[in-house]
Amino acid sequence: MSGPAPTASQTDFSNDSTKTGKTSETVPISNHDFLRTVFSNLQGEVRPILVSFLGNPSMVPKTAWFGFPWTEQDTLLTPSSNNYFSLASFRPDESGRYRRMKAQFAALHALMLDDIGTKVPMERMTLPPTWLLGTSPGNYQVGYVLRKPLVDGVLVDRLMNAIIAAGLCDPGANGPRARLARLPVAVNGKHTPEFLCRMVSFSPDLNYSIEELLSGLQVEIPQGRQSRPKRTKDRAQQAPPEDTDSVWIPKPEENTILTELRERGLYKTPLGNGKHDITCPWVEIHTGAIDNGTAYFEPDESWPIGGFKCLHGHCSQRHIRDLLEYLGIEINAARMKPTIRVVAEEIHRVVDAAERELAQSRKYYQRGGLITAVTTAPGIRDTKIQKSASPH
């Protein structure tokens, strides 16, 4: 590797994790100066997105994660807040709004490896990082600034998928391009008392090319189109965009299928009631290549993974699973449902997450310590209460 040599101020990564894990020293750096280092080559209107809120990240509404664009002017973020930044920059939409969506992705500026020291051994970090941030007791985020921002979104996905497959990071359900990392001046509100984030190592002049990252971290990107690595049972899932929650993964903020259709130029217009007019992916085999009569239906109670219908004879036998296979989207992602995992010694959090999701559905309630559902029989309009077991 021909990258810059580690400096004396950097953390020693010579297979001795105790040196970093026990240090109490911090590197003074403001959030603004840190962001100026990571995003030193922004161009035009593209901006990274910041997220900031008080309290426990696993308990806030999903709107708290929407965020706002960072500019090179000073951005006031409360040090007592959970403060995050997007590793990528994004373009504004037609209304000037910035969101962490694939359709608005501009470039990846840095790579972050999460849960280092707990889920991933510190000695696995075989490349000196640009920053090393303590985010909870014995747990770190390791960041690498890219010498040249990566604008190829597909390559970004493949790079992050390779990092995940190598066991260096947990997958995030919002996708590689929308990933968040913690800012240095912030707290982790999931702990009581709140954990004060601390910058252990910061080398602003240290940056890497993609080739240097792959070589230094001993990672290979498989050739050809690759699907996103599946989560395995022996690794805790990461609740996006929070960095350590292994129980609750909220419902995705954006419909992955609609985003992919737009990126491929197949989306036309909404038709209302969750129905969308699209170009058939197999339009070329239509008689006369006629481009009409094809729709995608968002998931609902009747169609849990959504629906696909093309009125042309050549595609009459194609269904939603054919569309998902064409787009490279897994069935679980198409459901647009929250996920609650049963994790050993976390049953209290499992119950809390289940009760929260049931309450948000507005179909289930607690009555006398039991979960109840109010239903109305069709036709006779008779309302009754159905009881289930106690949530505890």
KOLFI-997082 format. One record per residue (C-alpha): residue in one letter; x, y, z. Coordinates in steps of 0.2 Angstrom, whole numbers, padded with zeros to 4 digits. Layout:
<recs>
  type      u      v      w
     A      X      Y      Z
...
</recs>
This chain:
<recs>
  type      u      v      w
     M   0000   0000   0000
     S   0007   0017  -0005
     G  -0004   0027   0007
     P   0003   0040   0020
     A   0012   0032   0035
     P   0004   0033   0052
     T   0009   0047   0063
     A   0015   0047   0080
     S  -0001   0054   0087
     Q  -0011   0040   0080
     T  -0017   0025   0090
     D  -0006   0010   0090
     F  -0014  -0004   0080
     S  -0001  -0017   0082
     N  -0013  -0031   0088
     D  -0014  -0024   0106
     S  -0032  -0019   0109
     T  -0029  -0015   0127
     K  -0019   0001   0123
     T  -0034   0009   0115
     G  -0047   0001   0126
     K  -0039   0008   0143
     T  -0034   0025   0138
     S  -0043   0040   0145
     E  -0035   0053   0134
     T  -0046   0062   0122
     V  -0041   0072   0106
     P  -0050   0090   0106
     I  -0059   0093   0090
     S  -0075   0102   0087
     N  -0089   0095   0077
     H  -0087   0109   0064
     D  -0069   0106   0062
     F  -0071   0087   0061
     L  -0084   0089   0047
     R  -0073   0101   0037
     T  -0060   0087   0037
     V  -0071   0074   0031
     F  -0080   0085   0018
     S  -0065   0095   0012
     N  -0070   0094  -0006
     L  -0089   0097  -0007
     Q  -0094   0104  -0024
     G  -0110   0113  -0029
     E  -0126   0111  -0019
     V  -0122   0093  -0012
     R  -0121   0092   0007
     P  -0119   0079   0021
     I  -0134   0077   0032
     L  -0134   0080   0051
     V  -0145   0072   0064
     S  -0147   0078   0082
     F  -0159   0075   0096
     L  -0160   0072   0115
     G  -0164   0056   0124
     N  -0163   0038   0120
     P  -0161   0034   0101
     S  -0171   0018   0102
     M  -0186   0028   0109
     V  -0187   0043   0098
     P  -0200   0044   0083
     K  -0193   0040   0066
     T  -0195   0059   0061
     A  -0180   0063   0073
     W  -0169   0054   0061
     F  -0173   0065   0045
     G  -0160   0077   0049
     F  -0154   0093   0040
     P  -0140   0098   0028
     W  -0123   0104   0035
     T  -0115   0120   0028
     E  -0097   0126   0030
     Q  -0104   0139   0042
     D  -0104   0135   0060
     T  -0118   0123   0065
     L  -0123   0123   0083
     L  -0126   0106   0089
     T  -0130   0103   0108
     P  -0116   0093   0116
     S  -0128   0084   0127
     S  -0137   0078   0111
     N  -0135   0062   0101
     N  -0126   0070   0086
     Y  -0124   0060   0069
     F  -0118   0064   0052
     S  -0120   0055   0035
     L  -0104   0048   0028
     A  -0111   0053   0010
     S  -0116   0069   0003
     F  -0133   0071  -0005
     R  -0141   0082  -0018
     P  -0157   0092  -0015
     D  -0173   0087  -0023
     E  -0184   0098  -0034
     S  -0191   0107  -0018
     G  -0173   0110  -0011
     R  -0175   0097   0002
     Y  -0161   0085   0007
     R  -0164   0067   0012
     R  -0154   0052   0014
     M  -0161   0043  -0001
     K  -0152   0033  -0014
     A  -0160   0044  -0027
     Q  -0152   0060  -0020
     F  -0135   0051  -0017
     A  -0120   0062  -0023
     A  -0104   0054  -0016
     L  -0096   0044  -0002
     H  -0083   0054   0008
     A  -0078   0042   0022
     L  -0080   0024   0027
     M  -0085   0020   0045
     L  -0083   0003   0054
     D  -0094   0000   0069
     D  -0094  -0009   0086
     I  -0075  -0011   0086
     G  -0070  -0018   0102
     T  -0086  -0027   0106
     K  -0093  -0036   0091
     V  -0077  -0034   0081
     P  -0060  -0037   0089
     M  -0049  -0021   0089
     E  -0034  -0031   0082
     R  -0044  -0034   0066
     M  -0041  -0016   0062
     T  -0026  -0018   0052
     L  -0026  -0001   0044
     P  -0023   0016   0054
     P  -0039   0026   0054
     T  -0042   0044   0051
     W  -0052   0044   0067
     L  -0056   0032   0082
     L  -0071   0038   0092
     G  -0077   0030   0108
     T  -0096   0028   0108
     S  -0100   0017   0123
     P  -0089   0008   0136
     G  -0077  -0003   0127
     N  -0085   0001   0110
     Y  -0078   0012   0096
     Q  -0082   0018   0078
     V  -0067   0018   0066
     G  -0067   0030   0052
     Y  -0057   0032   0036
     V  -0058   0047   0025
     L  -0058   0044   0006
     R  -0044   0054  -0004
     K  -0056   0056  -0018
     P  -0075   0054  -0015
     L  -0083   0039  -0022
     V  -0098   0044  -0034
     D  -0102   0027  -0041
     G  -0117   0022  -0030
     V  -0116   0004  -0035
     L  -0098   0003  -0031
     V  -0102   0011  -0014
     D  -0115  -0003  -0011
     R  -0102  -0017  -0016
     L  -0088  -0009  -0005
     M  -0099  -0009   0010
     N  -0106  -0026   0007
     A  -0088  -0032   0006
     I  -0084  -0024   0023
     I  -0100  -0032   0030
     A  -0096  -0049   0023
     A  -0078  -0048   0030
     G  -0086  -0046   0048
     L  -0080  -0028   0050
     C  -0097  -0020   0052
     D  -0115  -0024   0055
     P  -0127  -0021   0040
     G  -0139  -0006   0041
     A  -0156  -0008   0035
     N  -0157   0009   0027
     G  -0143   0004   0015
     P  -0124   0008   0013
     R  -0127   0025   0005
     A  -0138   0031   0019
     R  -0127   0026   0034
     L  -0124   0038   0049
     A  -0109   0039   0060
     R  -0107   0048   0077
     L  -0100   0065   0079
     P  -0086   0068   0091
     V  -0095   0081   0102
     A  -0110   0071   0107
     V  -0117   0058   0119
     N  -0124   0041   0117
     G  -0141   0042   0125
     K  -0144   0024   0126
     H  -0134   0023   0142
     T  -0139   0029   0160
     P  -0130   0040   0163
     E  -0128   0045   0145
     F  -0111   0041   0138
     L  -0100   0055   0133
     C  -0092   0051   0116
     R  -0073   0054   0116
     M  -0061   0056   0101
     V  -0047   0044   0105
     S  -0037   0046   0089
     F  -0039   0059   0075
     S  -0027   0061   0060
     P  -0034   0074   0048
     D  -0021   0072   0035
     L  -0023   0053   0034
     N  -0034   0048   0020
     Y  -0035   0033   0008
     S  -0039   0027  -0010
     I  -0052   0013  -0012
     E  -0037   0002  -0017
     E  -0027   0006  -0001
     L  -0043   0003   0010
     L  -0046  -0014   0002
     S  -0028  -0019   0004
     G  -0025  -0012   0021
     L  -0041  -0020   0028
     Q  -0038  -0036   0019
     V  -0055  -0035   0010
     E  -0060  -0041  -0007
     I  -0075  -0035  -0018
     P  -0082  -0050  -0027
     Q  -0083  -0047  -0046
     G  -0100  -0045  -0054
     R  -0117  -0039  -0047
     Q  -0119  -0045  -0029
     S  -0134  -0045  -0018
     R  -0133  -0037  -0001
     P  -0126  -0049   0012
     K  -0139  -0057   0023
     R  -0139  -0055   0042
     T  -0134  -0071   0051
     K  -0141  -0077   0067
     D  -0125  -0076   0076
     R  -0122  -0058   0073
     A  -0133  -0044   0081
     Q  -0143  -0034   0069
     Q  -0140  -0015   0069
     A  -0155  -0004   0070
     P  -0153   0009   0057
     P  -0147   0022   0059
     E  -0142   0019   0077
     D  -0126   0010   0080
     T  -0129  -0003   0094
     D  -0147  -0008   0095
     S  -0149  -0026   0091
     V  -0167  -0029   0096
     W  -0178  -0016   0086
     I  -0177  -0012   0068
     P  -0190   0001   0064
     K  -0200   0001   0048
     P  -0189   0008   0033
     E  -0191   0026   0030
     E  -0192   0024   0011
     N  -0200   0011   0000
     T  -0185   0002  -0007
     I  -0194  -0004  -0023
     L  -0200   0014  -0027
     T  -0182   0020  -0024
     E  -0175   0007  -0036
     L  -0188   0010  -0049
     R  -0184   0028  -0049
     E  -0165   0025  -0050
     R  -0168   0014  -0065
     G  -0179   0026  -0074
     L  -0194   0014  -0073
     Y  -0205   0025  -0062
     K  -0219   0036  -0070
     T  -0232   0043  -0058
     P  -0242   0039  -0042
     L  -0260   0033  -0046
     G  -0266   0034  -0028
     N  -0270   0022  -0014
     G  -0253   0014  -0015
     K  -0253   0011  -0033
     H  -0240   0017  -0045
     D  -0238   0018  -0064
     I  -0222   0011  -0070
     T  -0213   0005  -0085
     C  -0212  -0014  -0086
     P  -0194  -0020  -0084
     W  -0198  -0032  -0099
     V  -0206  -0019  -0110
     E  -0195  -0024  -0125
     I  -0204  -0040  -0127
     H  -0221  -0032  -0127
     T  -0229  -0032  -0144
     G  -0223  -0016  -0152
     A  -0213  -0012  -0136
     I  -0228  -0003  -0130
     D  -0225   0006  -0113
     N  -0241   0006  -0104
     G  -0252  -0005  -0093
     T  -0240  -0009  -0079
     A  -0242  -0005  -0061
     Y  -0233  -0008  -0044
     F  -0244  -0009  -0028
     E  -0237  -0005  -0011
     P  -0238  -0019   0003
     D  -0254  -0019   0013
     E  -0263  -0032   0024
     S  -0269  -0041   0008
     W  -0253  -0041  -0001
     P  -0239  -0042   0012
     I  -0224  -0040   0000
     G  -0234  -0028  -0013
     G  -0240  -0032  -0030
     F  -0235  -0031  -0048
     K  -0247  -0032  -0063
     C  -0243  -0030  -0082
     L  -0258  -0031  -0094
     H  -0248  -0036  -0109
     G  -0249  -0055  -0114
     H  -0230  -0058  -0113
     C  -0230  -0053  -0095
     S  -0247  -0060  -0089
     Q  -0238  -0073  -0078
     R  -0226  -0062  -0070
     H  -0229  -0057  -0052
     I  -0221  -0047  -0038
     R  -0207  -0059  -0035
     D  -0202  -0058  -0053
     L  -0200  -0039  -0050
     L  -0191  -0041  -0034
     E  -0179  -0053  -0042
     Y  -0176  -0041  -0057
     L  -0172  -0026  -0045
     G  -0161  -0037  -0033
     I  -0172  -0034  -0018
     E  -0175  -0047  -0004
     I  -0193  -0051   0001
     N  -0190  -0045   0019
     A  -0185  -0028   0012
     A  -0201  -0027   0002
     R  -0212  -0030   0017
     M  -0209  -0013   0024
     K  -0212  -0019   0041
     P  -0202  -0016   0058
     T  -0192  -0031   0064
     I  -0190  -0036   0082
     R  -0177  -0049   0086
     V  -0177  -0060   0102
     V  -0160  -0058   0109
     A  -0154  -0067   0125
     E  -0155  -0057   0141
     E  -0164  -0043   0132
     I  -0182  -0049   0134
     H  -0187  -0033   0143
     R  -0182  -0023   0127
     V  -0190  -0036   0116
     V  -0207  -0033   0125
     D  -0205  -0014   0125
     A  -0202  -0014   0107
     A  -0217  -0026   0103
     E  -0228  -0015   0114
     R  -0223   0000   0105
     E  -0226  -0007   0088
     L  -0243  -0014   0093
     A  -0248   0003   0100
     Q  -0243   0012   0084
     S  -0253   0000   0074
     R  -0269   0008   0082
     K  -0277  -0010   0082
     Y  -0271  -0017   0099
     Y  -0272  -0010   0116
     Q  -0269  -0016   0134
     R  -0284  -0020   0145
     G  -0282  -0028   0162
     G  -0264  -0033   0158
     L  -0269  -0042   0142
     I  -0266  -0037   0124
     T  -0283  -0034   0116
     A  -0289  -0031   0098
     V  -0305  -0022   0093
     T  -0313  -0030   0078
     T  -0328  -0027   0068
     A  -0337  -0041   0059
     P  -0340  -0037   0041
     G  -0358  -0036   0036
     I  -0367  -0036   0053
     R  -0355  -0022   0059
     D  -0354  -0031   0076
     T  -0339  -0025   0087
     K  -0330  -0037   0099
     I  -0314  -0037   0109
     Q  -0302  -0051   0106
     K  -0290  -0055   0121
     S  -0273  -0063   0120
     A  -0260  -0067   0132
     S  -0252  -0055   0144
     P  -0237  -0045   0136
     H  -0227  -0049   0152
</recs>
